[in-house]
Amino acid sequence: MADLYLKALTSERRALWAECRLKGLAKDTAQRQRIVEIDALLAAHKAKQDGKPTA
């Protein structure tokens, strides 16, 4: 079964990353900060799926 939460986060991250690359946005922009947040959410979700506790 497809993990829709994982798909949604990955899709949002890809779109933001493409926008940042296209526009050449700096690291302190809202889009780049959201990418960092999504990375943390993805890591937590993958750890939860693997049954590992998040620290």
ABEGO torsion letter per residue (X at the ends): XBBAAAAAAAAAAAAAAAAAAAAGBBAABAAAAAAAAAAAAAAAAAAAAAGBBBX
